[in-house]
Amino acid sequence: MRSPFSISVGMAAAVSCAGITSIDASSTFQPRRVTFTSQQTATPTGDSHTFNTLLELRGGASRKKKGGRTASLYSNSQKKSTKTATGKEKVRGSVKEDAPKSAVSDTLTKYKAILPLTRVYITMVGVVTLLGLVLGEEMAQGLLALDPIRVMYGLELWRPITAACFLGPPSIGWLMNAYYLFEYGSSLERAFGTAQHVLFLIIQMAFLSVFSGFFGQPFFAQSVITSMLHVLSRSMPNQQVKWLIFTVPYWTLPYGLMATDVLQAGNAAAALPHVLGILSGHLYFFHKNVWPKVGGEDWLVPPGFLRRKLDGEGSEDRSKSKESISNALKARKKGRGKKLGSSR
């Protein structure tokens, strides 16, 4: 039979190995009190491992953090309810994270937002300008310039198109003309529709090919821009617009731009492309807007398949309604008016 002293020493040795007990023994070598404390000054890894081992042997919970997220009463209580007081689900809007866009993606977004025909025209201007830089000035003149003889006898049918798209080498003037092309082309396409704008550009290329060939102009892109501006200005002639520091009627704007180019070039020959553009644009405007009002026939109407393809399914109905309104206005007689609802 073991003595009480040996039993007390054995218990003290076992607790000290675990790192979590201390024994307060009396002078009579009898165990009086055993106190379990946690050793804060011990090594964290060794003590935690030993304490977890004892808890596993005892059957208790471990202090190890397991993977994954755990919920608590506090976290559950802080969740926002997705139901209303009547028990129905709340209507929540879609939350979109604003991802930072690069300069390339932002440019492509703006490019795709341009109206279709204006976008095609601007793209062709860029392609022809790049081709002119690659070929050089002399070869660009020989390959891209308008040449009526080669068009008619050599069937070089691309020349009227390239002549209408070449704005010269990149410069400040090139940037300004490209901006005017975008601004006036978008306004015309938005006002008249894509199909009518296609017809407008075809007519302008045909007229300007004849005029430029007669006056020896190899390129007429500037004339196309002036014709766009002239048609827009004649549609709303008395509207006040800003030109430089002046406020002028809209119909004077093409002549103001012509005067600006003449002053910059210091040569009166710079006015010739503008004069040709005003003449060509006025031919279109007269046959489209003035001639039908005096009893003539509007023959500048795009075909039905082109309107359905470019302007959508309902464009034909809209054109019929516009045609009926214009016919009613043309059939209206001047003189005494009638009251609404009267049969006489």
Number of C-alpha atoms within 10 A of each C-alpha: 3 6 7 12 12 12 12 16 15 11 15 18 13 11 16 12 10 13 18 17 18 18 18 12 15 10 7 8 12 15 18 11 10 14 11 11 10 13 13 10 7 12 9 10 8 11 18 15 14 15 17 17 15 14 14 12 9 9 9 11 9 15 11 9 6 8 6 5 6 7 7 8 7 8 9 9 9 8 8 7 10 11 11 10 8 6 8 9 11 11 9 7 6 6 6 6 6 6 6 7 9 8 9 8 10 11 12 10 11 9 14 10 10 14 17 14 19 22 17 12 17 19 14 17 23 17 15 23 20 15 15 21 15 11 13 12 12 9 14 18 16 12 16 23 21 27 24 21 11 12 14 10 8 10 11 16 14 13 21 23 21 23 27 28 24 26 23 17 15 12 10 9 13 15 12 11 17 18 13 17 23 18 15 20 25 20 17 19 19 12 12 11 18 24 22 21 20 17 15 23 18 13 17 23 21 13 19 28 24 14 18 22 17 10 12 12 17 22 27 30 25 22 25 25 25 30 31 26 27 27 23 21 18 18 14 12 15 13 13 14 14 11 14 8 6 9 11 16 16 21 21 17 19 23 16 14 16 18 16 14 18 16 13 9 12 10 10 12 11 17 18 17 25 25 17 22 27 22 19 25 27 17 16 18 20 14 16 17 14 13 14 16 17 9 11 11 11 13 10 15 13 15 11 12 12 15 20 14 12 16 15 11 12 10 17 15 10 11 14 11 12 12 12 12 12 14 14 11 11 13 11 10 9 6 6 6 8 9 8 6 6 6 6 5
